[in-house]
Amino acid sequence: MKAATMRRYLTNITNFRLGFTTFNCFLVDSEVGSYRGTHDHMSKMMYATSCVSLSEHPQNDKEKEKENPVSDMLIDSFGRMHTYLRVSLTERCNLRCQYCMPPEGVDLTSSPQLLSLSEILRLANLFVTSGVNKIRLTGGEPTVRKDIEQVCYHLSNLKGLKTLSMTTNGLTLARKLPKLKECGLTHLNISLDTLVPAKFEFLTRRKGHQRVLESINTAIDVGYNPVKVNCVVMRGFNDDEMCDFVELTRDKPINVRFIEFMPFDGNVWNVKKLVSYSEMLDTVVKKFPGLKRIQDHPTETAKNFKIDGHCGTVSFITSMTEHFCAGCNRLRLLADGNFKVCLFGPSEVSLRDPLRQNATDDELREIIGAAVKRKKASHSGMFDIAKTANRPMIHIGG
């Protein structure tokens, strides 16, 4: 067998001591683009560790709860501390949602140009040791990545990380979720824009509505509380379903999150399709007059509400009509290794290229810190965003 083929197979069964517990593990193949430099906190060879012994998982270690101090690298020129990193694991997706992808599809980055597992872990560790305490996994669709369990396990083991969450379309989630939870996935957002199967197929250009509902119920069954359900509201498509979505919160620990329709390359955004926060709120209040505002954290992206007698909650994400830039604490690492400080800003800087050129941690911190310092006070208005060249949402990460 050729050496290049041999590298694709897991070899050398070994034992790897992590903390005070020994796990059976397998060496990860040294794929193209794997990290080849040095690092204080991980060896050159990364390990794909079996998720065993939940009671001994580092997530339960009290030492893990201690946060790392926020370094200057993560503080922008307006004093905002960026402690939340969104990591896109892949550009691939098993749906073709119209607000995410143009009808003709998009050109995907070739596999060698995407971050490997070891590269993701090195960069994530650098962010966490600098003060990031929350990581959200996105895509594309993160569950289509074959090593998603290993990604979750290793990220959840980073000292100082308090939250490991994921945004998913839920299509294949139900069967993977118990293992993902064992591997340290602490929070979950599931995207669902309609409760009508025919509408689902029209919007996503695929079948699978029932499977998404099953994933939501599975998430509840395995103990996620709340299960966040993301719903992009579009006039003439699903704005008539808002109160039906709110009904989901009556007896289940679901947080329905209504999201204003946002412009991205290729999604044919039109202001006429936008249902504003004030209009959405009026719609819900008319049917549920017991809606009451909850005190939000300063860095919260959503405006959160509780309804008397309901188990769950309702939220509104108002990026277009009432932005929340002043409290923004989010940064983005794209699947191709580009670093983005604002969802709607076109500026990106590559971390993959210096990483593969054996940049030191200090050199990477300098690149990251300079990008963070360039972050603007707020993003542009929705009409300017619609005219600004950016990337399709599937490239940026949900």
Kinemage of the C-alpha trace (Angstrom):
@kinemage 1
@onewidth
@group {chain A} dominant
@subgroup {mainchain}
@vectorlist {calphas} color= white
{ca met a 1} P 0.000 0.000 0.000
{ca lys a 2} L 1.307 3.480 -0.884
{ca ala a 3} L 2.550 5.676 1.937
{ca ala a 4} L 0.072 8.419 1.031
{ca thr a 5} L -2.765 5.927 1.417
{ca met a 6} L -1.362 4.503 4.609
{ca arg a 7} L -1.438 7.962 6.199
{ca arg a 8} L -5.200 8.000 5.870
{ca tyr a 9} L -5.607 5.117 8.236
{ca leu a 10} L -5.483 5.279 11.991
{ca thr a 11} L -2.414 3.497 13.284
{ca asn a 12} L -0.384 2.814 16.365
{ca ile a 13} L -2.966 2.089 19.024
{ca thr a 14} L -1.569 3.691 22.135
{ca asn a 15} L -2.432 5.075 25.520
{ca phe a 16} L -2.526 8.809 26.058
{ca arg a 17} L -2.502 10.218 29.566
{ca leu a 18} L -4.685 13.316 29.890
{ca gly a 19} L -4.893 14.861 33.342
{ca phe a 20} L -5.318 11.973 35.812
{ca thr a 21} L -7.204 9.651 33.459
{ca thr a 22} L -5.873 7.328 30.761
{ca phe a 23} L -7.924 6.876 27.610
{ca asn a 24} L -7.534 4.499 24.700
{ca cys a 25} L -6.776 6.533 21.641
{ca phe a 26} L -5.679 6.389 18.034
{ca leu a 27} L -3.246 8.588 16.157
{ca val a 28} L -4.817 10.978 13.687
{ca asp a 29} L -3.493 10.804 10.124
{ca ser a 30} L -0.982 13.490 9.228
{ca glu a 31} L -3.185 15.110 6.586
{ca val a 32} L -2.138 17.886 4.243
{ca gly a 33} L -1.890 21.113 6.150
{ca ser a 34} L -1.554 19.560 9.599
{ca tyr a 35} L 0.249 21.681 12.135
{ca arg a 36} L 3.979 21.196 11.874
{ca gly a 37} L 5.222 23.837 14.308
{ca thr a 38} L 5.688 23.788 18.072
{ca his a 39} L 3.276 24.561 20.882
{ca asp a 40} L 3.514 24.603 24.663
{ca his a 41} L 0.209 22.843 25.309
{ca met a 42} L -0.064 20.145 22.670
{ca ser a 43} L 2.308 17.812 20.944
{ca lys a 44} L 2.980 17.784 17.240
{ca met a 45} L 0.902 14.625 16.902
{ca met a 46} L -2.778 15.141 17.724
{ca tyr a 47} L -4.928 12.351 19.089
{ca ala a 48} L -8.475 11.304 18.244
{ca thr a 49} L -9.639 10.156 21.662
{ca ser a 50} L -12.542 7.836 22.280
{ca cys a 51} L -15.264 9.525 24.315
{ca val a 52} L -15.475 7.230 27.291
{ca ser a 53} L -16.073 7.483 31.016
{ca leu a 54} L -18.382 10.505 31.122
{ca ser a 55} L -17.992 10.800 34.899
{ca glu a 56} L -14.259 11.423 34.396
{ca his a 57} L -14.677 13.863 31.510
{ca pro a 58} L -12.694 17.094 32.027
{ca gln a 59} L -15.941 19.049 31.693
{ca asn a 60} L -16.736 17.880 35.239
{ca asp a 61} L -13.378 18.973 36.641
{ca lys a 62} L -13.789 22.002 38.920
{ca glu a 63} L -10.387 23.221 37.769
{ca lys a 64} L -11.882 23.506 34.268
{ca glu a 65} L -14.329 26.175 35.440
{ca lys a 66} L -11.594 28.735 36.035
{ca glu a 67} L -11.467 31.335 33.277
{ca asn a 68} L -8.255 32.566 31.744
{ca pro a 69} L -7.743 36.339 32.062
{ca val a 70} L -8.622 38.319 28.937
{ca ser a 71} L -5.454 39.433 27.178
{ca asp a 72} L -5.023 42.680 25.274
{ca met a 73} L -5.156 40.610 22.072
{ca leu a 74} L -8.924 40.258 22.510
{ca ile a 75} L -9.710 43.879 23.460
{ca asp a 76} L -10.571 46.253 20.625
{ca ser a 77} L -10.070 50.010 20.467
{ca phe a 78} L -13.548 50.555 21.967
{ca gly a 79} L -12.827 48.454 25.046
{ca arg a 80} L -14.919 45.456 24.002
{ca met a 81} L -13.560 42.153 25.329
{ca his a 82} L -14.019 39.314 22.845
{ca thr a 83} L -14.541 36.131 24.837
{ca tyr a 84} L -16.704 34.261 22.294
{ca leu a 85} L -15.235 32.503 19.248
{ca arg a 86} L -17.348 30.996 16.477
{ca val a 87} L -15.487 28.245 14.608
{ca ser a 88} L -16.725 27.069 11.210
{ca leu a 89} L -15.746 23.422 10.809
{ca thr a 90} L -16.737 22.977 7.157
{ca glu a 91} L -18.251 24.747 4.180
{ca arg a 92} L -20.223 21.649 3.201
{ca cys a 93} L -23.908 21.306 4.032
{ca asn a 94} L -26.610 18.689 3.469
{ca leu a 95} L -29.271 21.384 2.868
{ca arg a 96} L -29.462 24.189 0.294
{ca cys a 97} L -31.331 26.913 2.193
{ca gln a 98} L -32.293 29.827 -0.038
{ca tyr a 99} L -31.185 32.529 2.419
{ca cys a 100} L -27.800 30.847 2.779
{ca met a 101} L -26.908 29.648 -0.709
{ca pro a 102} L -27.717 30.824 -4.254
{ca pro a 103} L -29.613 28.378 -6.535
{ca glu a 104} L -26.476 27.555 -8.538
{ca gly a 105} L -24.595 26.675 -5.352
{ca val a 106} L -21.219 28.051 -4.308
{ca asp a 107} L -17.622 27.088 -4.994
{ca leu a 108} L -16.258 25.306 -1.955
{ca thr a 109} L -12.687 25.585 -0.749
{ca ser a 110} L -10.600 22.509 -1.571
{ca ser a 111} L -9.950 20.174 1.367
{ca pro a 112} L -6.187 20.852 1.633
{ca gln a 113} L -6.970 24.536 2.110
{ca leu a 114} L -9.333 23.913 5.039
{ca leu a 115} L -8.114 23.793 8.617
{ca ser a 116} L -7.195 20.341 9.884
{ca leu a 117} L -8.172 19.090 13.320
{ca ser a 118} L -4.743 19.860 14.746
{ca glu a 119} L -4.806 23.385 13.290
{ca ile a 120} L -8.250 24.075 14.724
{ca leu a 121} L -7.114 22.873 18.128
{ca arg a 122} L -3.928 24.920 18.107
{ca leu a 123} L -5.775 28.128 17.192
{ca ala a 124} L -8.623 27.418 19.600
{ca asn a 125} L -6.159 26.816 22.415
{ca leu a 126} L -4.455 30.104 21.610
{ca phe a 127} L -7.785 31.948 21.846
{ca val a 128} L -8.861 30.195 25.046
{ca thr a 129} L -5.568 30.784 26.843
{ca ser a 130} L -5.988 34.451 25.865
{ca gly a 131} L -9.435 34.702 27.482
{ca val a 132} L -12.060 33.170 25.193
{ca asn a 133} L -14.470 31.156 27.369
{ca lys a 134} L -17.116 30.203 24.800
{ca ile a 135} L -16.750 28.450 21.444
{ca arg a 136} L -19.610 27.811 19.034
{ca leu a 137} L -19.176 25.273 16.229
{ca thr a 138} L -20.805 26.231 12.932
{ca gly a 139} L -20.587 25.444 9.220
{ca gly a 140} L -21.810 24.773 6.582
{ca glu a 141} L -23.273 21.998 8.637
{ca pro a 142} L -20.826 20.984 11.396
{ca thr a 143} L -22.237 17.468 11.821
{ca val a 144} L -21.161 16.474 8.298
{ca arg a 145} L -17.562 16.677 9.455
{ca lys a 146} L -16.474 13.086 10.110
{ca asp a 147} L -14.350 13.915 13.148
{ca ile a 148} L -17.001 16.062 14.880
{ca glu a 149} L -16.852 13.942 18.045
{ca gln a 150} L -13.072 14.308 18.285
{ca val a 151} L -13.363 18.055 17.680
{ca cys a 152} L -15.859 18.375 20.534
{ca tyr a 153} L -13.826 16.205 22.878
{ca his a 154} L -10.565 18.076 22.444
{ca leu a 155} L -12.132 21.539 22.502
{ca ser a 156} L -14.126 20.759 25.642
{ca asn a 157} L -10.860 19.752 27.291
{ca leu a 158} L -9.323 23.208 26.889
{ca lys a 159} L -8.687 24.669 30.332
{ca gly a 160} L -10.711 27.825 30.792
{ca leu a 161} L -13.413 27.033 28.212
{ca lys a 162} L -16.803 27.162 29.943
{ca thr a 163} L -19.169 26.667 27.007
{ca leu a 164} L -18.950 24.537 23.862
{ca ser a 165} L -22.028 25.031 21.716
{ca met a 166} L -23.068 24.166 18.178
{ca thr a 167} L -25.461 25.521 15.578
{ca thr a 168} L -26.846 22.763 13.335
{ca asn a 169} L -29.659 22.162 10.888
{ca gly a 170} L -30.541 19.033 12.849
{ca leu a 171} L -30.834 16.788 9.815
{ca thr a 172} L -28.521 14.045 11.120
{ca leu a 173} L -28.210 15.242 14.699
{ca ala a 174} L -30.519 12.821 16.551
{ca arg a 175} L -28.293 9.763 16.162
{ca lys a 176} L -25.080 11.672 16.908
{ca leu a 177} L -26.262 13.744 19.841
{ca pro a 178} L -25.754 11.312 22.760
{ca lys a 179} L -22.103 10.843 21.768
{ca leu a 180} L -21.616 14.575 21.192
{ca lys a 181} L -22.966 15.305 24.648
{ca glu a 182} L -20.537 12.778 26.132
{ca cys a 183} L -17.748 14.522 24.234
{ca gly a 184} L -18.486 17.815 25.952
{ca leu a 185} L -21.041 19.664 23.801
{ca thr a 186} L -22.829 21.838 26.370
{ca his a 187} L -25.301 23.954 24.366
{ca leu a 188} L -27.269 23.523 21.160
{ca asn a 189} L -28.996 25.675 18.526
{ca ile a 190} L -31.108 23.919 15.886
{ca ser a 191} L -32.236 25.838 12.806
{ca leu a 192} L -35.853 25.382 11.730
{ca asp a 193} L -37.660 28.064 9.735
{ca thr a 194} L -41.045 26.447 9.226
{ca leu a 195} L -43.334 23.895 10.835
{ca val a 196} L -44.847 22.993 7.444
{ca pro a 197} L -43.029 20.122 5.652
{ca ala a 198} L -43.808 21.417 2.141
{ca lys a 199} L -42.404 24.845 3.012
{ca phe a 200} L -39.321 23.194 4.468
{ca glu a 201} L -38.640 21.392 1.186
{ca phe a 202} L -39.170 24.618 -0.769
{ca leu a 203} L -36.800 26.640 1.417
{ca thr a 204} L -34.065 24.030 1.884
{ca arg a 205} L -34.436 22.323 -1.512
{ca arg a 206} L -34.266 19.034 0.403
{ca lys a 207} L -36.483 16.679 2.438
{ca gly a 208} L -35.959 16.082 6.148
{ca his a 209} L -38.444 18.171 8.130
{ca gln a 210} L -39.434 15.301 10.403
{ca arg a 211} L -35.815 14.477 11.149
{ca val a 212} L -35.200 18.024 12.375
{ca leu a 213} L -38.213 17.766 14.703
{ca glu a 214} L -36.854 14.437 15.980
{ca ser a 215} L -33.495 16.096 16.685
{ca ile a 216} L -35.190 18.819 18.724
{ca asn a 217} L -37.022 16.215 20.797
{ca thr a 218} L -33.872 14.112 21.179
{ca ala a 219} L -31.983 17.160 22.422
{ca ile a 220} L -34.655 17.685 25.076
{ca asp a 221} L -34.596 13.998 26.006
{ca val a 222} L -30.828 13.921 26.566
{ca gly a 223} L -30.997 16.955 28.812
{ca tyr a 224} L -30.268 20.133 26.840
{ca asn a 225} L -32.115 22.986 28.530
{ca pro a 226} L -32.966 25.112 26.786
{ca val a 227} L -32.858 23.770 23.256
{ca lys a 228} L -32.547 26.871 21.102
{ca val a 229} L -34.516 26.844 17.842
{ca asn a 230} L -33.375 29.450 15.298
{ca cys a 231} L -36.043 30.745 12.924
{ca val a 232} L -35.255 33.311 10.199
{ca val a 233} L -38.507 35.201 9.644
{ca met a 234} L -39.291 36.160 6.035
{ca arg a 235} L -42.371 38.052 4.952
{ca gly a 236} L -44.716 36.018 2.815
{ca phe a 237} L -43.014 32.755 3.732
{ca asn a 238} L -43.160 31.988 7.442
{ca asp a 239} L -44.225 35.203 9.200
{ca asp a 240} L -47.673 33.637 9.600
{ca glu a 241} L -46.149 30.802 11.683
{ca met a 242} L -44.620 32.861 14.466
{ca cys a 243} L -47.298 32.105 17.032
{ca asp a 244} L -47.150 28.398 16.125
{ca phe a 245} L -43.447 28.491 16.946
{ca val a 246} L -44.182 30.221 20.249
{ca glu a 247} L -46.533 27.354 21.114
{ca leu a 248} L -43.508 25.057 21.097
{ca thr a 249} L -42.356 26.796 24.278
{ca arg a 250} L -45.524 26.045 26.222
{ca asp a 251} L -44.643 22.586 27.509
{ca lys a 252} L -41.011 22.108 26.429
{ca pro a 253} L -37.718 23.785 27.433
{ca ile a 254} L -37.333 25.418 24.014
{ca asn a 255} L -36.019 28.900 23.362
{ca val a 256} L -37.473 30.016 20.026
{ca arg a 257} L -35.235 32.672 18.488
{ca phe a 258} L -36.809 34.800 15.756
{ca ile a 259} L -34.077 36.254 13.526
{ca glu a 260} L -34.395 39.229 11.209
{ca phe a 261} L -33.648 38.351 7.574
{ca met a 262} L -30.075 39.444 6.812
{ca pro a 263} L -28.327 40.145 3.480
{ca phe a 264} L -25.458 37.927 2.321
{ca asp a 265} L -23.967 37.288 -1.085
{ca gly a 266} L -26.286 35.220 -3.261
{ca asn a 267} L -29.369 35.120 -1.000
{ca val a 268} L -31.362 37.732 -2.982
{ca trp a 269} L -32.067 39.805 0.114
{ca asn a 270} L -34.882 42.314 -0.226
{ca val a 271} L -36.034 44.751 2.431
{ca lys a 272} L -39.617 43.837 1.536
{ca lys a 273} L -38.925 40.348 2.902
{ca leu a 274} L -37.637 41.755 6.190
{ca val a 275} L -39.985 41.499 9.163
{ca ser a 276} L -38.683 43.955 11.745
{ca tyr a 277} L -38.294 43.256 15.446
{ca ser a 278} L -41.093 45.674 16.338
{ca glu a 279} L -43.463 43.971 13.924
{ca met a 280} L -42.540 40.498 15.156
{ca leu a 281} L -43.006 41.606 18.749
{ca asp a 282} L -46.456 43.047 17.981
{ca thr a 283} L -47.487 39.775 16.350
{ca val a 284} L -46.493 37.696 19.368
{ca val a 285} L -47.916 40.065 21.987
{ca lys a 286} L -51.345 40.054 20.359
{ca lys a 287} L -51.597 36.280 20.810
{ca phe a 288} L -49.552 36.064 24.029
{ca pro a 289} L -50.182 39.204 26.118
{ca gly a 290} L -48.263 37.655 29.031
{ca leu a 291} L -44.963 38.195 27.189
{ca lys a 292} L -42.435 39.785 29.568
{ca arg a 293} L -38.866 40.963 28.930
{ca ile a 294} L -36.039 39.149 30.691
{ca gln a 295} L -32.932 40.976 31.881
{ca asp a 296} L -30.268 40.394 29.220
{ca his a 297} L -26.509 40.134 29.643
{ca pro a 298} L -24.659 43.129 28.105
{ca thr a 299} L -23.088 40.865 25.470
{ca glu a 300} L -26.361 39.101 24.596
{ca thr a 301} L -27.243 39.046 20.900
{ca ala a 302} L -30.931 38.416 21.528
{ca lys a 303} L -33.745 40.264 23.248
{ca asn a 304} L -35.224 37.621 25.530
{ca phe a 305} L -38.784 37.178 26.801
{ca lys a 306} L -40.749 34.858 29.045
{ca ile a 307} L -44.460 34.036 28.742
{ca asp a 308} L -46.499 33.329 31.867
{ca gly a 309} L -47.186 29.615 32.133
{ca his a 310} L -44.706 28.583 29.436
{ca cys a 311} L -41.814 26.228 30.101
{ca gly a 312} L -39.625 27.788 27.417
{ca thr a 313} L -38.753 31.301 26.270
{ca val a 314} L -38.924 33.527 23.180
{ca ser a 315} L -36.121 35.684 21.776
{ca phe a 316} L -35.592 38.147 18.933
{ca ile a 317} L -32.298 38.732 17.130
{ca thr a 318} L -32.488 42.221 15.682
{ca ser a 319} L -29.291 42.644 13.658
{ca met a 320} L -30.933 44.809 10.993
{ca thr a 321} L -33.216 47.207 12.867
{ca glu a 322} L -31.638 47.391 16.351
{ca his a 323} L -28.026 46.257 16.198
{ca phe a 324} L -26.173 45.162 19.331
{ca cys a 325} L -22.650 46.118 18.237
{ca ala a 326} L -21.831 48.031 21.432
{ca gly a 327} L -21.818 44.795 23.432
{ca cys a 328} L -20.373 42.546 20.738
{ca asn a 329} L -17.904 39.994 22.116
{ca arg a 330} L -17.800 37.653 19.098
{ca leu a 331} L -15.022 36.698 16.703
{ca arg a 332} L -15.091 34.209 13.834
{ca leu a 333} L -12.650 31.597 12.574
{ca leu a 334} L -13.724 30.385 9.130
{ca ala a 335} L -13.227 26.865 7.833
{ca asp a 336} L -10.466 28.036 5.469
{ca gly a 337} L -8.568 29.599 8.353
{ca asn a 338} L -9.558 33.198 7.705
{ca phe a 339} L -10.239 35.327 10.771
{ca lys a 340} L -13.217 37.683 10.754
{ca val a 341} L -14.022 40.219 13.462
{ca cys a 342} L -17.521 41.162 12.231
{ca leu a 343} L -20.177 39.048 10.537
{ca phe a 344} L -21.122 41.872 8.170
{ca gly a 345} L -17.640 43.289 7.601
{ca pro a 346} L -15.818 42.155 4.453
{ca ser a 347} L -12.370 42.320 6.080
{ca glu a 348} L -10.641 38.986 6.726
{ca val a 349} L -7.092 37.948 7.588
{ca ser a 350} L -5.617 34.478 7.141
{ca leu a 351} L -4.393 32.582 10.190
{ca arg a 352} L -3.940 29.383 8.189
{ca asp a 353} L -1.085 30.721 6.056
{ca pro a 354} L 1.174 31.921 8.893
{ca leu a 355} L 0.256 28.772 10.838
{ca arg a 356} L 1.534 26.613 7.991
{ca gln a 357} L 4.624 28.781 7.724
{ca asn a 358} L 5.481 27.797 11.323
{ca ala a 359} L 4.504 31.081 12.927
{ca thr a 360} L 5.000 31.170 16.684
{ca asp a 361} L 2.129 31.749 19.093
{ca asp a 362} L 3.329 35.290 19.684
{ca glu a 363} L 3.323 35.987 15.948
{ca leu a 364} L -0.214 34.630 15.643
{ca arg a 365} L -1.339 36.696 18.631
{ca glu a 366} L 0.073 39.797 16.949
{ca ile a 367} L -1.945 39.110 13.777
{ca ile a 368} L -5.126 38.437 15.755
{ca gly a 369} L -4.681 41.445 18.013
{ca ala a 370} L -4.121 43.791 15.070
{ca ala a 371} L -7.324 42.568 13.402
{ca val a 372} L -9.316 42.964 16.628
{ca lys a 373} L -7.991 46.514 17.067
{ca arg a 374} L -9.260 47.358 13.566
{ca lys a 375} L -12.826 46.312 14.410
{ca lys a 376} L -15.284 49.137 13.838
{ca ala a 377} L -17.676 50.513 16.441
{ca ser a 378} L -20.646 49.048 14.563
{ca his a 379} L -21.532 47.455 11.261
{ca ser a 380} L -23.136 49.398 8.430
{ca gly a 381} L -26.867 49.799 7.938
{ca met a 382} L -28.760 47.028 6.180
{ca phe a 383} L -28.880 48.782 2.800
{ca asp a 384} L -25.139 49.364 2.806
{ca ile a 385} L -24.561 45.766 3.910
{ca ala a 386} L -26.682 44.569 0.990
{ca lys a 387} L -24.423 46.480 -1.417
{ca thr a 388} L -21.125 45.431 0.167
{ca ala a 389} L -19.277 42.427 -1.221
{ca asn a 390} L -19.020 39.800 1.505
{ca arg a 391} L -19.266 36.021 1.263
{ca pro a 392} L -22.200 33.607 1.187
{ca met a 393} L -23.315 32.594 4.675
{ca ile a 394} L -22.212 29.017 4.046
{ca his a 395} L -18.611 30.283 3.735
{ca ile a 396} L -18.755 32.517 6.788
{ca gly a 397} L -20.458 30.105 9.171
{ca gly a 398} L -23.896 30.405 10.798
